[in-house]
Amino acid sequence: MVLQELGSQISKALAAVQEATVVDEKVLDACLKEISTALLQADVNIKLVFHMRANVKKRVDSDTGAGLNKRKIIEKAVFDELCAMLNSGAETKDTGKKQDKDLKKGKPNVVMFVGLQGSGKTTTCMKYAHFYKKKGFKPAMVCADTFRAGAFDQLKQNATKANIPFYGSYNETDPAVIAETGVNKFKEGGRDLIIVDTSGRHKQEEALFEEMRQVSVSVQPDLIIFVMDGSIGQAAFDQAKAFKDTVEVGSVIITKMDGHAKGGGALSAVAATKSPIAFLGVGEHMDEFENFEAKAFVGRLLGKGDWTGFMDKIKDVVPEDQMKEEIMDSIQKGNFTMRILKDQLQNILKMGPVGQVMGMIPGFNNAMMPKGSDKQSEVRIKKFMTMMDSMTEKELNTNDIKVLTQPSRILRISRGAGRTPQDYHELLEEFKRLKMLICGGKGGGGMMKNMPKNMQKGMAGMNPHNMQMNMAQMSKMLPPHVLKQMGGPGALQGLMRQMEGMK
């Protein structure tokens, strides 16, 4: 997840409050000083930091009373103020401008991308198209960038990789003509999301703004998205404001947020212009593209997770036939097979970087995912998948571990996958561990066996008492060090409340 260091510092400051014997003015000041320092290091504007600090102190002073938990009040106040700092307010009110949430399937939606050169605009067009393709839209891309050499070649390469139709011209020099021709072509072809990539410049200049106006007049876009480089920090305020004042910017996408120290400054600066932030670019690959919502972002930043976002990711990648009740019943009866494991590993790879997914689970944060662990996890999963590809139908469908441990099978499967027998034993150990965790042993105790059926079907109508019992069972099954990293049984109770709130 982006801004890992910032999240760790703020979480550390809040943890010090939880551990203090007495929470007095001195403890609160030390906490706010540490949080303010972390925000300033992330290039957040000093006025916004002072405003946040003053509001937290004011709220803590007014809410403190008999029977109230001061630690919880401080934590809630910090959380709310961070959300307010990143919330433009434009998402919740009618600004008269179309936003991403207003896009409708089945009818043409023309989306025009604008921004300075080097902000990652063309790559972001591809990510945006890929994101909505997974949602069921039929995207197409138009290259109206005639200023930068190689712009059309880059867009063509990206579109081909994502299997998305594209249009551009090596001969036409007027971007407005190219944009209009491309948009008309894809409208006639029944495409319902037409993305127009426009030229950028090295700086904000009148020629760029005039070209944007001409392209906008020629294609009459339903939505204009401003793409901005997150590494510029709080300088983003002036840039976002200049573009917003020139064209009807409906949404902002901030790129290069993967680990840059100034990302927090860019986020808060854009929000201060009252421009709605729609997405964050957190890497170069197609799936490294996150939907932005202030509360969910802050929750993940502080290790509180984003359960709704996590469930949405699962729905995006898991086919409906894999969610059927008979599969859940099969697992509940102890029939956990290599085929089920293979299907779930495939789904994990589809969900995107492991660290990004783990950050959505309450209690997990990036401190638990060391740098480079995303790649290591992906390599390990692919190694397991290769060996399962070498298995027969009988081996994939059996739940008898004795069949899978026959020496002749071990040798054949590992050789067929180009792996060693030691690699195969590693797969077997992981399979046995997951089977025990999910299905339990002979005496029961697995997560699925203790999980009420209505929770298996999606939490709907789940009895809170059953949820508490299931969480107690889960806390016993988790390794002690993992439970401690998650924040102890109390963190699991918080997870339970989030799941209950999804009913």
N, C-alpha and C positions, 0 to 999 in steps of 0.2 A: 504493500500500500504506500501511497505517497506520504511525504512529511513524517516519516517514521520517527526521526529524532525529536521533532516537536511533540508528537503524541506521547513519546516515552517520558519527556521532561515534565509535561503537564500531569501525566498519570503519577509520576514520582512525587510531585508536589502534593497532589490530592491524597496519595497513600500516606504521606507524612502526617497529614491532618487526622486520618483514620487511626494512626498508631499513637497519637498524642494522648497522654493521660488526661489532661485538661485542655479543652479548646478555648483559649482566651484570645485577646487582641494580638498578642505577640505571635501566636501560632498562625492566625489568619494573615497577618502582615507578611510573615515569612513565606507562606503559601502563595500569596498574590505577587510577591516580589519574584519568586522563582518562575511563576507562570508568565509574568510580564517580560522577564528577561528572555524566556523561550520565544515569545511572540516577536519581540524586537529582533532577535537573531534570525527569525524567519522573514524579516523585512516588512513586518506589519507596521503601518503608520503609527507614530507615537501618540497621536491624538486619539486614535481608535483604542489603543492599549490603555491610556489613562481613563478613557470613557468606560471601558469594560471594568477596570479596577474599581472605579468609583461606584458603578452600579452594583457590583457584587457586594461591596462593603455596606452600601445603603440597604440592600435587600436582606443581608444577614442581620443587620441591626434591627430592621423592622419586623423580621419574622421570628426572631428569637423570643421564646416565652416558655412558660412552665410546660413540661411534658414534651417539648419539641427537641428533636435530635439535631444538634447544631452541625454535626459532621455531615449529615444528609443535606441540610440546608445549604451549606457551603458548596458541596458537590453539585447540587441541583442548580444553584445560582451560577456557578462557573460554566456548567453545561449550557444553560439557557443563554448566557451572554456570548458564548462562543458561537452558538447558533445564530443569534441576532447579528453578530458581526459578519457572518457569511451569507446571511439571507438578504437578498436585494428587495424583497417584498413584492417584486413584480410578478412572481409565480402565483400569488394568491389573490391578485386583483385584476380587474379587466383593464388592460392598458390600451385596448383598441388594436393591438398588434397581434398577428398570428404567432403562436409558439409551437414547439414540437408536439405538445400534447394535443394540438388541434388538427394534426395531420390525419386524413381519413383514407382508408383503403378503398380501392375501386374507382377513385376519381383523381385526375391529375393534380399533383402537388409539386409546384416548382420551387426548389430551394436554392438560393444563391449564396455562395460562400465568398466572403471578402476578408482581407487582412493584409499585413505587410509581408514582404518577401522573407522567406526563412522561418516563418512561424509554423510550418508543417501543414499548410492548407490543403495541398493535394493529397497527402497521406490521410489527413482527417476526412476528406471527402470519401475516400475508399472505406474507412472505418465506419463512417456514418451510414453509407450504403449497405455495408455488410450487416450492421446492427439492425437496420430496418428490414433487410431481407430475411433475417431470422424471425422477425415479427410477422412475416407474411406479406410484406409489400413487394412490389416488382420495380426495383430501382434501375435507373440508367444514369450515365454520367456524360456531361458535356464539357469539353475543355475550351474555355474562352480566354485562356491565358496566352496571348501572343507576344508578351514582353520577355518572358524568361525562356532562354534556349533549352530545349529538352523537356519542356513542361508537358507537351502532348505525349511524348514518348513515355514519360513517367506515369501519366494517367492511364495510358493504354496498357502498360505493364501491370499496374495495380488492378485495373478493371478485369483484365484477362485472368489474373490470379484469383480474383474473387468471383469469377464467372458472371460478370455484370456487363451488359452492353454499353458501348461508349460511342461518342462522336467528337470529331475534331477535324482540323484542316491544316495541311502544311503550306497551302498556297494563299488562303484568305488572310488578310492582315487586320481586318476590322473585327474586333471581339464581339461587338453588338450583332453583327451579321451572323457570325458563327453560332452565337448563343441562340439567336432566334431560329435559325435553321435546325439546330440540334433539338431544341425544345419542341418545335412543331413536328419533327420526325418521330420523336418518342411519344408525343401525345397521340399521333395517328396510330402508333404501334401498340397502344393500350397500356403504356407504362404509367404507374400511379405515383412514382416518386422520381422526379427528374432533378438531378443535382448539377448545378452550373458552377464550375470552378473558374474564378476570375483571376486577373493579373494582380500581382503585388508589387510593391516598390521597397526600396531600402529604407525609406522614411516617409512620414506623412507629407504628401505634397499635392498640390492642386490637380496635377495631371492624373494621379491615381483616383482622386475623388470624382473628377469629371468623367473618367472612363466607367467608374462604378455607376454613376447616374445614367449614362447612356445604355449600359447593359441592362440596368434595372428597368428602364423605359421600354426596351425592346422585348423583354421576356415577361414583364409584369409578375415578378415572383410572389408567391404566397407567403414566403418566409425568407428573411435575410439573416444569415448566421455569420457572426464575426469571429474569426479564429485568431487567437492571441498566444504568443510565446510566454509561458509562465515564468521563465527565468529572468524576466525583466523586473520582477518584484512590484513595488508600489508605484513604479512608473507606469504601470498598467492603467492607472486612473485616468491620466491625460489621454492615453491612446484610445481607451474604450469610449471616453466622452467625445473625442473628436469624431470617431466613426459613428457614434450614436446620433450626433448632431447633424451629420451629413446624409446618412441614409436611415431608413426605418429598420434598425437592427431589432430583430425579434428575440434572438438568443445569442449567447456567447459560449464558445468552446475554448478552454484553456489547455494548451498542449505542453509537452515536455515537463510534466509534473512528477516524473519518476525519479524521486530522490533529490530534486533541486532545492537548495536551501531557501530560495526566495519564493517558493510556491505559495506560502501562506500570505505573503504580501500581495501577490497577484490576485489571489482569491478575494481577500478583504477589500482590495482597491476596486475591483470590478463590481463587487456587491455595493460599494459606496456610491457608484454611479447609477444605481437602481436598474442595472441591466441584468436580466435573468441568466444565470449560468446553467447551461443545459447538460454539458458533458465535460469530462476531463480526459485528456490523452495521457496515458501512463506508461507508454512504451511504443516501440516501432511496429509491433505485430498487430494484425487485424483485431484480435480479441482484447487488446490492451486499451480498452475504451470504456470508461465508467459513466453511468448515469449519475448526475449530481443532484443531491437533495441535502440541504444543510444539516438537518437533524441526523440523517443516516450517516453523513460524512463525519460529523463530530463524534457520533457514537462509535464508529469504527476507529477513529483517531484515538479515542480514550479506552479502547478495548471493550466497549460495550456491545459491539457487533451491529449488524444490520440484518435481522432475521428475515424481514420481508424481502430484502434484496437477495438474500441467500435462496429463499424459496422460489423467487422469480427466476433465478439462474437455473435451478433444478427443472422448473417447468419448461424453460427454453430448450434444454438439451435432452431431457428424458422423454422418449416417445410414449404416447398414451398406453400402448400395449404392454410397456414395461411397468406401468403403474397399476395393472389389473390386480384384482383382489386375489385371484388364484395364485399369483406369484408370491404375494404376501403370505397367503395361507401355506404355501409350500415351504417358505423360509421358517414360518412359525412352527411347522411340524419337524423342523430340523433338517430339511432337504436343501442345504446350502451347497451349491455345486460350483465347479470351476467356471461353468458357463455364466452363472449369475455374477461371479466375481469379475469375469472378463467384461460383461456388459456394463457393470458399474465403473470399472476402471476406464472404459471408453467414455463414459459420461463425464467422469472427472476431467479427462483431457479436454473435452469439448467446453467445459465451463470456464476455461482460461487459466492464467497463472495460479498455481496452488496458493501462493501467499495472498493474492487478491481474494480468493475464495475463502481462505481461512480467516481473513480479517473481518468477514461478515458474520462469523460465528461468535456469539457473545462469550466473553472470557478469554478469547484469543486475541493477541496483538502481534505486531511484527517483531517484538522482542523475542517471541517464541519461535520465529522463523528467521534464522541467521541468513546473512547475505549469501546469495548463491544457492540457497536450499531449494528454491523454485526449480532451477535447472536440474539439480540432483534428483529431486522427487520425480520430475518428468522422465529422466533417463531411466530411473528404477522402474517406473510404471511401464515404459515401453519395453524394457527387458522382460518383464513378466508377460506382457502381451505377446511378444515374439514366441515365448515358450508355449503359451496356450494355443497359439496358431499352429503349433506343431503337434497338438493332441488330436486324437480321434474323437468321433462323436461320443463313443462310450466313455472315454476319459473325461470329456467335458461335462457329461450329464450325470456321472456317478457321484454319490455322496459317501462312498465307501473309501476311506483313506487308505485301506490296505491295497486296493487296486492301483492307486497312484504311487505307492511306494515299492512296487515290484522292481527289482534291479534292472530287468530287461527294458522296462518302460522308461525308467530314469535315464538310461543310456541312450535309448532311441530318441526321446523327446529333446534332451539336451543337445545331442548331436544335430538333430534336425533343425534346431533353432540357432546353431552355431554358438552354443553356450556350454559351460562346464556343468558337471553333476552338482558342484557346490552351488551354482546359480539356481539350479532346479530345487535343491533342498531349501534354499532361501525362499523361493516361491511357496513351497509346501508349508514352511513354518508360518508364513504370512497368511496362507489360506486357513491353516488350523487355528491361528490366533483369532482371525475374523469370525470363523465359524463358531468358536467358543464364545466370543463376545456377543454375537448376534443371536445364536441359537442356544447357547449353553451346552452343558454336558449332559450326562445321563440323569443327573439330579435336577435338571432345569436351570433356571437362573439367567438365561439369555435375555438380551434387550427385547427381542421380538416376542418371547414367551411371556414376558411380564408387561408388555405394552398393550393397553386396551385397543380393541379393533377400531374404535372410532378415531384414535390417534393415528393408527396406521393409514386411515383413509384421508388424513389431512387435518387433524386436530379438532374438527367440527364437533361441537357438542360434548367435548371431553369433560368428564367430571373432575373438578379441582382436586378432590381427595385422591382419585386415581393418579392424577398427574404428580402429586406430592409423593405418593408411594413409588411411582416409577422413577422419579428423580432420586429418591433415597437409594433405590436399587442401583441406579446408574453410578451414584457417588461411590458405592462399594466396589463396583466393577472397574472404575477408572484407576490407573496406576497412581499412587500417592503424589509423585512429583508432578504429574499432569494436573491433578486436582488442585494442587497448591498453586501452580502457574495460572490456573483459571481463576484463582481468587477464593478457593475453598467452597464448601457447601453453599455459602451465601450467594456466590456467583451463579450456581446452578439454580437456586431459587429465583434469581432475576431472569435467567433464561426461561424458566417455567412460566413466569408472568408474561413474558413477551409472547410465548407460544399460545398462552391462553387468550391474549389480546388479539390473536389472529382469527378467532372464531367468527 
